[in-house]
Amino acid sequence: MILLSDPRVAAVPSADDGDEFVDLREVPELRLDGRAADPAGAYARLRAGVVDRLLAAQRALPGGLRLLMVEGYRPYRAQLAIFTGYRDELRRRHPDWSPERLHRETTKFVSPVEVAPHSTGGAVDLTLCTDDGVEVDLGTAIDATPEDSADACFTDAPAIVGTARRHRQIMVDALGGAGMVNYPTEWWHWSYGDRYWALITGASCTRYGPVDLAAARSVPVPAER
């Protein structure tokens, strides 16, 4: 299992091909959940290439299931706050952990800011729902921590069986088949074009680098993509 703390992730050369941002609120084919909504609407924005792959993944789902988007782009400050908050929680719970272990365990749940996939616009947290918008069983809540779920949040966690495991495999097949990669400690986290994607797929560099939301321009989605 390769974690985001692995030096090989940070070593991937960062480039950005200028792929523009799309606002998921303007993509009716994809359901968007509001639980991570922010005043600027950052949560709803993703690179156009990611949206293309999400639409392809949704077309590959079995009848009666849809993707449910929860969070896309995440600004630097928000990423840093989540990272430091979880790190500090783990430090309180495990005062005996070394700094190295503390950092590694933190990155099982949240990326260090310097390699954060969400800050590129190339990553999305998502789940599955029915056609009516009812979330289906994936074994844990989205954003369940490794600490509190006893690692059941890991995509291939042995403790997850039956319907929940089938649903996870459906996500793996659809999203992986569309060219996205999963962070294996979080069944809900999928990305394309970022450093982690580049390392896993063998790309020579990223397609997307970190961006400032204020400088990122959204574009409308054509009727047919």
C-alpha beads as a LAMMPS data file, in Angstrom:
LAMMPS data file: protein, C-alpha beads

225 atoms
224 bonds

1 atom types
1 bond types

-500.0 500.0 xlo xhi
-500.0 500.0 ylo yhi
-500.0 500.0 zlo zhi

Masses

1 110.0

Atoms # bond

1 1 1 0.000 0.000 0.000
2 1 1 1.500 3.334 -1.064
3 1 1 0.607 6.216 1.259
4 1 1 0.658 9.898 0.404
5 1 1 3.538 10.262 2.869
6 1 1 5.703 8.056 0.644
7 1 1 8.638 10.131 -0.712
8 1 1 7.953 8.742 -4.173
9 1 1 4.705 10.735 -4.307
10 1 1 6.399 14.075 -3.595
11 1 1 9.157 13.183 -6.067
12 1 1 6.758 13.107 -9.035
13 1 1 7.395 16.216 -11.179
14 1 1 4.489 18.649 -10.989
15 1 1 3.072 20.104 -14.194
16 1 1 -0.273 21.598 -15.147
17 1 1 -1.763 21.403 -18.618
18 1 1 -4.301 24.155 -17.946
19 1 1 -7.371 21.913 -18.017
20 1 1 -10.191 24.154 -16.902
21 1 1 -12.572 23.741 -13.987
22 1 1 -16.177 22.625 -14.254
23 1 1 -18.831 23.388 -11.647
24 1 1 -20.668 20.163 -10.811
25 1 1 -23.772 22.187 -10.021
26 1 1 -23.998 22.696 -13.791
27 1 1 -23.686 18.978 -14.599
28 1 1 -27.170 17.502 -14.128
29 1 1 -25.986 13.999 -15.001
30 1 1 -23.989 13.869 -11.745
31 1 1 -25.610 14.090 -8.331
32 1 1 -23.969 16.514 -5.885
33 1 1 -24.387 16.273 -2.129
34 1 1 -24.253 19.446 -0.037
35 1 1 -22.651 18.176 3.165
36 1 1 -19.229 19.627 2.294
37 1 1 -20.599 22.824 0.741
38 1 1 -18.630 26.016 1.341
39 1 1 -19.634 29.642 0.657
40 1 1 -17.342 29.888 -2.381
41 1 1 -18.637 26.665 -3.921
42 1 1 -15.140 25.164 -4.055
43 1 1 -16.478 21.723 -3.149
44 1 1 -18.419 21.571 -6.422
45 1 1 -15.498 22.252 -8.750
46 1 1 -13.351 19.716 -10.596
47 1 1 -11.117 19.663 -13.633
48 1 1 -12.914 18.976 -16.893
49 1 1 -10.924 15.774 -17.452
50 1 1 -12.074 14.426 -14.101
51 1 1 -15.695 15.235 -14.891
52 1 1 -15.370 13.384 -18.201
53 1 1 -14.161 10.304 -16.323
54 1 1 -16.894 10.542 -13.721
55 1 1 -19.519 10.637 -16.458
56 1 1 -17.915 7.589 -18.074
57 1 1 -17.850 5.782 -14.726
58 1 1 -21.491 6.553 -14.108
59 1 1 -22.435 5.098 -17.489
60 1 1 -20.680 1.884 -16.423
61 1 1 -22.697 1.487 -13.217
62 1 1 -25.398 -1.170 -12.921
63 1 1 -28.960 0.023 -13.316
64 1 1 -30.406 1.712 -10.258
65 1 1 -27.089 3.117 -9.008
66 1 1 -25.571 6.565 -9.421
67 1 1 -22.455 8.349 -8.267
68 1 1 -22.979 10.872 -5.492
69 1 1 -20.337 13.608 -5.384
70 1 1 -19.439 14.969 -1.960
71 1 1 -16.302 17.108 -2.346
72 1 1 -14.016 18.088 -5.185
73 1 1 -11.570 20.988 -5.010
74 1 1 -10.257 21.847 -1.546
75 1 1 -8.261 25.031 -0.909
76 1 1 -4.836 24.919 0.730
77 1 1 -6.044 26.377 4.028
78 1 1 -8.864 23.860 4.337
79 1 1 -6.476 21.006 3.555
80 1 1 -3.992 22.232 6.158
81 1 1 -6.716 22.569 8.794
82 1 1 -7.924 19.004 8.246
83 1 1 -4.378 17.641 8.296
84 1 1 -3.315 19.426 11.461
85 1 1 -6.602 18.683 13.200
86 1 1 -6.376 14.947 12.619
87 1 1 -2.651 14.880 13.411
88 1 1 -3.276 16.635 16.715
89 1 1 -6.099 14.215 17.526
90 1 1 -3.807 11.248 16.912
91 1 1 -1.059 12.860 19.000
92 1 1 -3.461 13.161 21.942
93 1 1 -4.576 9.555 21.569
94 1 1 -1.095 8.145 21.056
95 1 1 1.483 10.248 22.895
96 1 1 3.975 7.391 22.571
97 1 1 4.075 7.532 18.760
98 1 1 7.236 8.867 17.141
99 1 1 6.949 11.932 14.867
100 1 1 7.514 9.650 11.890
101 1 1 4.706 7.295 12.833
102 1 1 2.414 10.181 13.679
103 1 1 2.948 11.652 10.216
104 1 1 2.452 8.306 8.482
105 1 1 -0.733 7.487 10.374
106 1 1 -2.122 10.970 9.719
107 1 1 -1.632 10.523 5.985
108 1 1 -3.781 7.414 6.001
109 1 1 -6.719 9.785 6.368
110 1 1 -5.623 13.167 5.017
111 1 1 -2.914 14.203 2.596
112 1 1 0.001 16.465 3.469
113 1 1 -0.652 19.822 1.847
114 1 1 2.391 19.634 -0.410
115 1 1 0.971 16.676 -2.364
116 1 1 -2.759 17.101 -1.700
117 1 1 -4.822 15.724 -4.617
118 1 1 -7.921 17.789 -3.767
119 1 1 -5.990 21.053 -4.082
120 1 1 -5.302 20.302 -7.754
121 1 1 -8.958 19.899 -8.672
122 1 1 -8.144 16.334 -9.690
123 1 1 -9.636 14.469 -6.723
124 1 1 -13.160 13.799 -5.579
125 1 1 -14.751 12.194 -2.547
126 1 1 -17.870 10.325 -3.597
127 1 1 -20.169 7.442 -2.824
128 1 1 -23.017 5.526 -4.458
129 1 1 -26.725 6.195 -4.220
130 1 1 -29.945 4.942 -5.743
131 1 1 -31.732 6.764 -8.541
132 1 1 -33.743 8.471 -5.794
133 1 1 -30.617 9.758 -4.062
134 1 1 -30.573 7.319 -1.155
135 1 1 -27.022 6.334 -0.205
136 1 1 -26.280 2.628 -0.311
137 1 1 -24.229 0.545 2.113
138 1 1 -20.463 0.919 1.675
139 1 1 -19.551 -0.505 5.077
140 1 1 -18.563 2.754 6.791
141 1 1 -19.609 6.352 6.629
142 1 1 -17.761 8.454 4.100
143 1 1 -14.802 10.121 5.867
144 1 1 -14.642 7.432 8.562
145 1 1 -11.134 7.573 10.014
146 1 1 -8.815 4.566 10.213
147 1 1 -8.575 5.189 13.942
148 1 1 -12.311 5.055 14.616
149 1 1 -13.258 2.444 12.019
150 1 1 -10.475 -0.033 12.885
151 1 1 -9.294 0.352 9.273
152 1 1 -12.696 -0.634 7.859
153 1 1 -12.446 2.518 5.732
154 1 1 -9.645 0.873 3.749
155 1 1 -11.043 0.042 0.313
156 1 1 -10.110 -3.637 0.533
157 1 1 -10.702 -4.021 4.289
158 1 1 -11.253 -7.737 5.112
159 1 1 -13.964 -6.822 7.615
160 1 1 -16.191 -5.476 4.836
161 1 1 -18.266 -8.280 3.354
162 1 1 -21.573 -8.912 1.610
163 1 1 -23.471 -6.017 0.071
164 1 1 -21.001 -3.361 1.180
165 1 1 -18.086 -5.211 -0.425
166 1 1 -20.060 -5.629 -3.659
167 1 1 -20.774 -1.913 -3.718
168 1 1 -17.097 -1.118 -3.188
169 1 1 -16.170 -3.415 -6.046
170 1 1 -18.724 -1.710 -8.279
171 1 1 -16.985 1.595 -7.556
172 1 1 -13.559 0.091 -8.215
173 1 1 -14.681 -1.355 -11.531
174 1 1 -16.467 1.776 -12.753
175 1 1 -14.042 4.454 -11.598
176 1 1 -10.897 2.428 -12.211
177 1 1 -12.219 1.532 -15.644
178 1 1 -12.621 5.227 -16.374
179 1 1 -8.953 5.910 -15.604
180 1 1 -9.155 7.130 -12.015
181 1 1 -7.143 5.794 -9.082
182 1 1 -8.238 5.130 -5.520
183 1 1 -6.407 6.029 -2.332
184 1 1 -6.497 2.599 -0.678
185 1 1 -7.130 3.822 2.862
186 1 1 -10.276 5.694 1.779
187 1 1 -12.843 3.856 -0.347
188 1 1 -14.468 7.182 -1.267
189 1 1 -11.369 9.036 -2.549
190 1 1 -10.621 8.889 -6.284
191 1 1 -8.320 11.036 -8.363
192 1 1 -6.908 11.696 -11.800
193 1 1 -4.021 13.856 -12.933
194 1 1 -2.422 14.482 -9.514
195 1 1 0.872 13.221 -8.090
196 1 1 -0.628 10.077 -6.575
197 1 1 -2.323 9.194 -9.871
198 1 1 0.938 9.781 -11.736
199 1 1 2.917 7.511 -9.418
200 1 1 0.364 4.703 -9.526
201 1 1 -0.099 4.831 -13.306
202 1 1 3.548 5.428 -14.199
203 1 1 2.965 8.855 -15.745
204 1 1 6.122 10.946 -16.074
205 1 1 4.552 13.975 -14.375
206 1 1 1.240 15.280 -13.118
207 1 1 -1.436 16.598 -15.408
208 1 1 -2.702 18.941 -12.680
209 1 1 -0.776 20.995 -10.153
210 1 1 -2.128 22.818 -7.083
211 1 1 -4.210 25.870 -7.922
212 1 1 -5.661 28.918 -6.217
213 1 1 -9.433 28.712 -6.482
214 1 1 -9.726 32.482 -6.932
215 1 1 -7.611 32.214 -10.061
216 1 1 -9.309 29.105 -11.426
217 1 1 -11.953 29.693 -14.088
218 1 1 -14.948 27.402 -14.480
219 1 1 -16.278 26.580 -17.911
220 1 1 -19.736 25.377 -18.904
221 1 1 -20.113 21.728 -19.785
222 1 1 -21.071 21.013 -23.398
223 1 1 -24.316 19.113 -23.917
224 1 1 -22.356 16.079 -25.110
225 1 1 -18.977 15.176 -23.595

Bonds

1 1 1 2
2 1 2 3
3 1 3 4
4 1 4 5
5 1 5 6
6 1 6 7
7 1 7 8
8 1 8 9
9 1 9 10
10 1 10 11
11 1 11 12
12 1 12 13
13 1 13 14
14 1 14 15
15 1 15 16
16 1 16 17
17 1 17 18
18 1 18 19
19 1 19 20
20 1 20 21
21 1 21 22
22 1 22 23
23 1 23 24
24 1 24 25
25 1 25 26
26 1 26 27
27 1 27 28
28 1 28 29
29 1 29 30
30 1 30 31
31 1 31 32
32 1 32 33
33 1 33 34
34 1 34 35
35 1 35 36
36 1 36 37
37 1 37 38
38 1 38 39
39 1 39 40
40 1 40 41
41 1 41 42
42 1 42 43
43 1 43 44
44 1 44 45
45 1 45 46
46 1 46 47
47 1 47 48
48 1 48 49
49 1 49 50
50 1 50 51
51 1 51 52
52 1 52 53
53 1 53 54
54 1 54 55
55 1 55 56
56 1 56 57
57 1 57 58
58 1 58 59
59 1 59 60
60 1 60 61
61 1 61 62
62 1 62 63
63 1 63 64
64 1 64 65
65 1 65 66
66 1 66 67
67 1 67 68
68 1 68 69
69 1 69 70
70 1 70 71
71 1 71 72
72 1 72 73
73 1 73 74
74 1 74 75
75 1 75 76
76 1 76 77
77 1 77 78
78 1 78 79
79 1 79 80
80 1 80 81
81 1 81 82
82 1 82 83
83 1 83 84
84 1 84 85
85 1 85 86
86 1 86 87
87 1 87 88
88 1 88 89
89 1 89 90
90 1 90 91
91 1 91 92
92 1 92 93
93 1 93 94
94 1 94 95
95 1 95 96
96 1 96 97
97 1 97 98
98 1 98 99
99 1 99 100
100 1 100 101
101 1 101 102
102 1 102 103
103 1 103 104
104 1 104 105
105 1 105 106
106 1 106 107
107 1 107 108
108 1 108 109
109 1 109 110
110 1 110 111
111 1 111 112
112 1 112 113
113 1 113 114
114 1 114 115
115 1 115 116
116 1 116 117
117 1 117 118
118 1 118 119
119 1 119 120
120 1 120 121
121 1 121 122
122 1 122 123
123 1 123 124
124 1 124 125
125 1 125 126
126 1 126 127
127 1 127 128
128 1 128 129
129 1 129 130
130 1 130 131
131 1 131 132
132 1 132 133
133 1 133 134
134 1 134 135
135 1 135 136
136 1 136 137
137 1 137 138
138 1 138 139
139 1 139 140
140 1 140 141
141 1 141 142
142 1 142 143
143 1 143 144
144 1 144 145
145 1 145 146
146 1 146 147
147 1 147 148
148 1 148 149
149 1 149 150
150 1 150 151
151 1 151 152
152 1 152 153
153 1 153 154
154 1 154 155
155 1 155 156
156 1 156 157
157 1 157 158
158 1 158 159
159 1 159 160
160 1 160 161
161 1 161 162
162 1 162 163
163 1 163 164
164 1 164 165
165 1 165 166
166 1 166 167
167 1 167 168
168 1 168 169
169 1 169 170
170 1 170 171
171 1 171 172
172 1 172 173
173 1 173 174
174 1 174 175
175 1 175 176
176 1 176 177
177 1 177 178
178 1 178 179
179 1 179 180
180 1 180 181
181 1 181 182
182 1 182 183
183 1 183 184
184 1 184 185
185 1 185 186
186 1 186 187
187 1 187 188
188 1 188 189
189 1 189 190
190 1 190 191
191 1 191 192
192 1 192 193
193 1 193 194
194 1 194 195
195 1 195 196
196 1 196 197
197 1 197 198
198 1 198 199
199 1 199 200
200 1 200 201
201 1 201 202
202 1 202 203
203 1 203 204
204 1 204 205
205 1 205 206
206 1 206 207
207 1 207 208
208 1 208 209
209 1 209 210
210 1 210 211
211 1 211 212
212 1 212 213
213 1 213 214
214 1 214 215
215 1 215 216
216 1 216 217
217 1 217 218
218 1 218 219
219 1 219 220
220 1 220 221
221 1 221 222
222 1 222 223
223 1 223 224
224 1 224 225
